[in-house]
Amino acid sequence: METLYLAGGCLWGVQAFVKTIPGVICTEAGRANGTSSALEGPYDGYAECVKTTFDPAKISVTSLVDHLFMIIDPYSVNRQGEDVGEKYRTGVYSEDPAHLSLAARYIQSRPDREKIAVEVKPLTHYIPSADEHQDHLAKFPQDYCHIPPELMNRYRKD
């Protein structure tokens, strides 16, 4: 199993979508590349993200990044849907340099690469979000999400 951290705006919808992708083993809502280990306190530069554990025999890093691009506006800076702020930026993070190389290659292969605002960076720090944010949309399906329902449910089997 391998792990990739995907940031696509509000983590509620990203987690709800990513966990349904075939080949994804489990997900956890969290914060990437902030400077604090505390969930309380002033904003510390983190991006809301989903820790994505996947089976590389069933899905590739490139495919996971492609799935992320399905649910985001890749040109938007610090905004997805109604969610605005630096913590809602889009990105791909990993502790594995090979993952970052594959993600960067995916972006560079796109004809719109010059307009893309998705960052690809090493994961320097990660903390899980509070329990209330884990699988939030499963508990509160009527809460706001920037991902359209037809896309959100694309791989759902239940």
Backbone as a ProteinNet text record, in pm:
[ID]
protein_1_A
[PRIMARY]
METLYLAGGCLWGVQAFVKTIPGVICTEAGRANGTSSALEGPYDGYAECVKTTFDPAKISVTSLVDHLFMIIDPYSVNRQGEDVGEKYRTGVYSEDPAHLSLAARYIQSRPDREKIAVEVKPLTHYIPSADEHQDHLAKFPQDYCHIPPELMNRYRKD
[TERTIARY]
82.8	0	88.5	37	108.3	12.9	69.6	-11.7	18.6	-87.9	-81.7	-178.7	-143.8	-227.3	-283.6	-416.9	-483.7	-561.2	-534.6	-604.4	-687.3	-816.1	-905.1	-1014.1	-978.5	-1080	-1127.1	-1252.3	-1306.8	-1287.5	-1228.4	-1194.3	-1315.2	-1430.6	-1547.6	-1581.2	-1592.6	-1628.2	-1515.8	-1393.2	-1278.9	-1274.5	-1290.7	-1288.2	-1405.3	-1524.6	-1642.2	-1623.5	-1561.5	-1538	-1423.2	-1308.9	-1188.7	-1210	-1282	-1299.2	-1376.8	-1447.6	-1523.9	-1444.9	-1326.8	-1248.2	-1194.2	-1217	-1162.3	-1009.7	-960	-817.4	-777.2	-866	-840.3	-880.7	-788.2	-810.6	-879.1	-827.5	-888.2	-848.2	-923.8	-897.4	-905.2	-841.1	-849.3	-843	-937.3	-936.4	-826.1	-751.7	-642.9	-592.1	-474.9	-410.9	-266.9	-232.7	-98.2	-16.7	108	211.2	184.6	112.4	104.8	227.3	230.7	346.7	312.7	185.7	143.2	93.2	105.4	48.4	-84.5	-130.9	-258.1	-365.3	-487.1	-599.2	-657.1	-632.3	-681.5	-572.1	-612.1	-514.2	-520.2	-430.3	-432.5	-396.2	-442.4	-411.2	-259.4	-208.5	-63.3	-10.9	-90	-42.3	-80.8	-159.6	-195.1	-291.4	-297.1	-399.9	-488.4	-620	-709.6	-680.4	-667.6	-633.4	-697.3	-683.3	-729.4	-611.1	-574	-470.8	-532.5	-473.8	-532.2	-438.1	-478.5	-401.2	-459.1	-371.5	-418.7	-331.3	-387.4	-316.7	-259.9	-127.6	-69.6	-86.1	-127.2	-157.2	-294.7	-376.4	-512.5	-533.7	-456	-469	-333.3	-303.2	-174.2	-185.3	-70.8	-65.4	-124	-86.7	-136.4	-289	-345.4	-490.8	-555.3	-493.5	-547.2	-544.9	-437.1	-429.1	-535.6	-554.2	-658	-796	-821.2	-948	-962	-853.3	-858.3	-899.8	-843.3	-875.3	-1022.1	-1089	-1231.3	-1316.8	-1270.5	-1356.1	-1312.4	-1209.6	-1162.4	-1164.2	-1154	-1121.1	-970.1	-891.6	-745.8	-681.8	-758.7	-705.3	-728.6	-812	-851.4	-742.3	-713.6	-613.6	-686.2	-661.6	-717.5	-869.5	-932.5	-1078.7	-1128.3	-1229	-1304.3	-1449.6	-1534.7	-1674.8	-1686.9	-1767.3	-1789.3	-1681.1	-1591	-1486.5	-1366.5	-1333.1	-1226.6	-1124.2	-998.3	-890.6	-774.7	-658.9	-537.8	-552.7	-628.1	-642.8	-722.8	-790	-866.9	-791.5	-660.9	-582.2	-578.4	-544.2	-537.5	-392.5	-373.8	-237.6	-229.1	-110.5	-75.3	51.9	49.8	162.7	198.3	326.7	370.6	507	537.1	670.2	758.4	697.9	768.7	797.9	924.6	957.1	905.6	893.9	841.3	695.9	618.6	478.9	474.1	560.3	561.9	603.8	698	741.8	627.5	553.6	440.1	331.2	302.5	200.3	243.4	370	421.2	419	454.7	452.6	310.2	212.3	72	34.2	67	32.6	104.7	232	309.6	260.2	193.6	143.4	12.8	-48.5	-177	-156.8	-243.3	-229.9	-255.6	-324.3	-355.6	-257.4	-143.4	-48.2	-8.1	-3.8	38.5	-63.3	-189.1	-294.3	-319.8	-260.9	-290.8	-227.7	-310.2	-266.5	-252.8	-247.4	-235.4	-88.7	-61.2	77.7	113	236.4	289.9	413.8	402.5	510	530.5	651.4	674.3	585.8	539.2	465.7	568	556.2	649.3	587	453.1	383.8	239.5	186.8	46.9	-11.8	-136	-212.3	-355.2	-415.5	-555.6	-647.4	-755.7	-858.3	-934.8	-1011.9	-1095	-1196.2	-1243	-1339.3	-1461.7	-1506	-1626.2	-1608.4	-1484.1	-1458.1	-1431.9	-1416.7	-1393.4	-1525	-1525.1	-1645.5	-1766.7	-1745.4	-1848.6	-1974.3	-1957	-2075.5	-2154.1	-2091.4	-2166.4	-2260.9	-2217	-2298.2	-2399.8	-2360	-2443.4	-2450.7	-2522.1	-2521.6	-2580	-2653.3	-2711.8	-2618.2	-2503.7	-2410.2	-2352.2	-2306.5	-2254.2	-2131.9	-2126.9	-2010	-1997.9	-1876.1	-1852.8	-1857	-1860	-1860.7	-2005.7	-2042.6	-2180.2	-2214.7	-2339.4	-2379.2	-2354.1	-2377.1	-2357.9	-2210.9	-2120.7	-1978.3	-1940.1	-1993.2	-1964.5	-2000.9	-2107.4	-2157.4	-2113.1	-2019.3	-1976.3	-1935.5	-1866.5	-1816.2	-1885.9	-1984.1	-2050.7	-2120.9	-2106.4	-2164.4	-2281.7	-2308.8	-2415.7	-2544.6
-117.3	0	125.3	229.7	356.8	468.3	586.2	697.6	824.7	892.8	1020.7	1113.9	1241.2	1339.8	1434.5	1439.1	1515.3	1632.4	1751.6	1871.7	1925.1	1941.8	1987.5	2079.1	2169.4	2254.9	2191.5	2210.9	2155	2003.4	1954.8	1812.9	1721.7	1773.2	1686.9	1618.8	1698.1	1642	1560.9	1607.7	1533.7	1394.8	1385.9	1255.1	1169	1225.3	1148.7	1091.8	1168.9	1121.1	1021.1	1056.7	974.2	834.9	825.6	694.6	596.7	646	556.6	510.4	565.8	531.5	389.4	304.7	169.1	172.1	92.7	87.8	167.1	256	330.2	240.4	223.2	134.8	208.7	327.2	406.1	552.4	637.6	781.8	837.7	953.4	1026.2	1174.4	1250.7	1395.8	1454.3	1550.9	1607.6	1739.9	1776.1	1902.4	1874.9	1924.5	1904.9	2032.1	2016.1	2119	2246	2230.4	2340	2333.1	2418.8	2420.1	2375.6	2356.5	2323.1	2179.3	2121.7	1989.1	1999	2121.3	2144.1	2182.3	2137.2	2172.5	2309.2	2354.1	2483.8	2588.3	2713.7	2820.6	2886.8	2981.3	3056.5	2968.2	3009	2937.7	2931.1	2812.8	2791.6	2754	2782.1	2757.9	2624.6	2545.1	2412.6	2419.4	2308.3	2286.7	2172.7	2190.6	2079.3	1969.6	1846.6	1738.2	1607.9	1509.3	1374.7	1280.4	1219.3	1116	994.5	954.8	851.7	732	622.2	498.9	415.5	372.8	304.1	183.9	94.9	-23.2	8.5	22.6	60	-47.3	-166.2	-270.2	-247.4	-163.7	-138.6	2.1	97.8	235.8	304.7	387.2	456.4	596.7	653.2	792.2	882.3	858.3	939.6	934.8	817.7	804.7	877.9	870.6	943.9	1094.5	1144	1287.4	1323.7	1238	1260.5	1267.5	1181	1185.2	1315.9	1361.9	1490.5	1600.9	1599	1702.2	1697.1	1582.4	1571.8	1656.7	1675.2	1737.7	1877.8	1931.3	2066.1	2156.8	2284.6	2382.4	2400.1	2340	2341.9	2477.8	2574.8	2709.3	2803.9	2765.4	2851.8	2854	2972.3	2989.5	3013.1	2924.7	2938.8	2945.9	2872.7	2872.2	2750.1	2685.6	2582	2602.3	2629.3	2657.5	2779	2766.9	2878.3	2888.4	2791.9	2790.2	2871.2	2975.2	3067.4	3078.6	3076.1	3092.6	3000.4	3031.8	2955.3	2807	2776.1	2635.9	2554.7	2622.2	2553.7	2542.7	2567.4	2553.6	2407.4	2385.9	2249.8	2203.7	2074.2	2023.5	1873.1	1825.2	1684.2	1681.8	1604.6	1598.2	1452	1427.9	1292.1	1295.2	1189.1	1169.4	1094.6	1045.6	967.8	1057.3	1086.8	1171.9	1116.8	986.4	927.5	968.5	975.1	1021.1	1164.2	1248.8	1389.9	1403.7	1323.1	1324.9	1285.4	1182.5	1138.3	1245.1	1308.3	1414.4	1533.3	1573.1	1685.5	1651.2	1528.7	1485.5	1489.1	1448	1453.3	1597.6	1690.5	1831.2	1884.6	1852.8	1901.3	1844.2	1729.6	1668.2	1730.9	1810.5	1870.3	1993.6	2013.4	2131.3	2263	2256.5	2376.2	2396.6	2330.9	2329.9	2469	2567.2	2701.7	2770.4	2725.2	2787.2	2713.9	2596.3	2511.8	2567.5	2574.5	2629	2520.9	2395.8	2285	2269.9	2278.9	2263.9	2116.3	2084.1	1949.6	1967.3	1920.4	1946.1	1827	1816.5	1713.4	1738	1630.8	1642.3	1667	1780.3	1812.9	1795	1796.6	1783	1745.1	1654.7	1614	1590.4	1637.2	1599.5	1567.6	1466.9	1435.1	1546.2	1565.9	1660.8	1601.1	1685.1	1641.3	1537.1	1455.3	1349.1	1401.6	1522.5	1577.5	1597.9	1603.7	1622.8	1491.4	1382.4	1253.1	1201.1	1172.6	1121.4	1210.1	1339.2	1435.7	1426	1415.7	1413.5	1283.6	1176.5	1052.9	1074.4	1154.2	1182.9	1294.3	1390.6	1508.6	1532.3	1447.8	1455.2	1583.8	1661.1	1785.1	1905	1887.3	1998.4	2036.2	2160.1	2212.8	2134.9	2115.6	2055.7	2113.3	2146.8	2205.1	2101.8	1974.5	1868.8	1834.1	1838.1	1804.3	1659.7	1634.4	1499.9	1390.9	1420.5	1316.1	1274.1	1366.4	1333.3	1267.2	1319.8	1264.4	1116.1	1079.3	941.4	854.2	900.7	829.3	684.4	658	522.5	456.8	523.6	471.1	340.6	242.6	110.6	82	171	142.1	196.2
0	0	0	-63.9	-71.6	-30	-1.6	47.4	-31	-70.3	-139.5	-66.8	-58.5	9.5	-95.6	-106.5	-211.4	-150.8	-200.8	-155.7	-271.9	-246.5	-352.3	-302.1	-212.7	-152	-23.2	11.3	134.3	136.4	243.2	249.8	262.3	303	316.1	183.9	78.7	-50.9	-112	-95	-150.1	-88.3	43.4	107.9	61	53.3	11.1	-129.3	-218.4	-354.5	-359.8	-302.7	-315.3	-256.1	-145.9	-81.8	-169.4	-272	-360.4	-482.8	-504.8	-623.8	-610.7	-709.6	-703.8	-688.8	-594.8	-567.4	-444.2	-397.9	-274.4	-157.7	-64	50.5	164.6	199.5	305.8	291.5	359	355.7	496.6	512.7	638.7	606.6	661.2	644.2	731	674.6	752.4	700	750.1	715.4	671.7	554.7	500.7	508.5	548.7	539.5	619.6	730	825.4	915.7	1014.3	1104.1	1245.5	1275.3	1411	1417.7	1535.7	1560	1633.5	1652.8	1721.2	1619.7	1645.2	1558.1	1595	1716.3	1762.2	1740.2	1736.4	1724.3	1588.7	1565.6	1440.2	1320.1	1205.1	1081.2	1064	1029.6	1023.9	884.9	781.3	645.2	584.7	655	604.4	485.5	412.9	311.6	359.3	352.4	382.5	280.5	328.3	236.4	280.5	195.1	226.7	212.7	323.9	322.8	255.3	143.4	58.4	52.1	112.9	107.1	-6.2	-96.9	-216.7	-249.4	-330.1	-376.9	-514.9	-527.7	-657.1	-765.4	-726.9	-826.1	-888.6	-824.1	-872.1	-925.6	-875.9	-923.5	-911.7	-1009.7	-1012.7	-953.5	-921.6	-877.3	-985.7	-1109.4	-1220.4	-1227.8	-1209.4	-1212.2	-1094.6	-976.9	-862.1	-886.8	-945.4	-976.6	-1081	-1179.1	-1279.7	-1213.2	-1117.2	-1043.6	-966.5	-905.2	-835.7	-932.2	-1052	-1151	-1194.1	-1177.3	-1210.4	-1117.2	-992.5	-890.3	-850.9	-916.8	-882.9	-1005.7	-978.8	-1081.4	-1069.8	-1159.2	-1143.4	-1166.5	-1212.5	-1238.8	-1122.3	-1030	-919.6	-812	-761.8	-655.8	-523.8	-427.9	-292.3	-290.2	-381.7	-385.1	-462.9	-405.6	-475	-436	-535	-506.1	-416.9	-312	-219.7	-113.1	-107	-4.9	-51.9	24.1	-15.2	97.8	61.9	158.8	125.3	178.2	147.3	183.1	288	328	226.1	132.7	28.4	-103.2	-101.1	-224.3	-266	-391.3	-443.7	-447.1	-424.8	-424.9	-415.7	-446.9	-433.5	-350.3	-241.3	-149.7	-125.3	-103.6	-74.8	-8.1	62.9	118.4	19.3	-88.2	-190	-311.8	-339.7	-454.9	-587.7	-600.5	-724.7	-746.1	-638	-648.6	-700.8	-647.4	-687.6	-833.3	-874.8	-1014.9	-1108.3	-1070.8	-1153.1	-1158.6	-1045.4	-1041.7	-1127.5	-1115.7	-1195.6	-1344.2	-1377.7	-1518.2	-1573.8	-1492.5	-1534.4	-1569.9	-1481.2	-1505.4	-1628.7	-1641.9	-1756.6	-1889.4	-1884.8	-2008.4	-2056.4	-1974.5	-2009.5	-2097.9	-2196.6	-2282.9	-2208.3	-2094.5	-2016.3	-1900.4	-1905.6	-1793.2	-1744.5	-1832.3	-1792.2	-1700.6	-1704.7	-1624.1	-1491.9	-1475.7	-1359.9	-1232.6	-1127.2	-998.7	-890.9	-929.8	-835.3	-795.3	-664.6	-622.4	-604.8	-632.6	-614.4	-526.7	-401.5	-304.8	-212.4	-158.9	-57.4	64.3	124.3	249.3	359.6	425.2	532.6	670.1	675.3	803.6	775.9	855.1	840.3	978.8	996.8	1115.7	1073	1135.4	1105.1	1154	1081.8	1126.3	1244.3	1310.3	1422.6	1375.1	1468.5	1436.9	1362.1	1397	1333.4	1182.3	1135.6	992.9	918	991.3	927.5	869.1	739.9	671.3	699.3	700.5	737.4	650.1	520.2	432.6	443.8	490.5	516.2	634.4	730.6	849.7	824.2	739.3	713.2	562.2	489.5	342.8	284.9	363.2	311.9	326.1	391.8	406.8	270.6	261.3	135.7	88	-45.2	-109	-249.3	-289	-421.2	-533.7	-499.6	-601.3	-635.2	-763.3	-801.9	-763.7	-720.2	-676.1	-780.3	-907	-1008.8	-1019.1	-993.8	-993.3	-860.7	-752.4	-620.3	-613.8	-680.8	-672.7	-789.6	-867.6	-987.5	-962.1	-852.2	-824	-705.7	-649.8	-532	-565.1	-474.7	-497.2	-405	-308.9	-213.6	-263.9
[MASK]
++++++++++++++++++++++++++++++++++++++++++++++++++++++++++++++++++++++++++++++++++++++++++++++++++++++++++++++++++++++++++++++++++++++++++++++++++++++++++++++

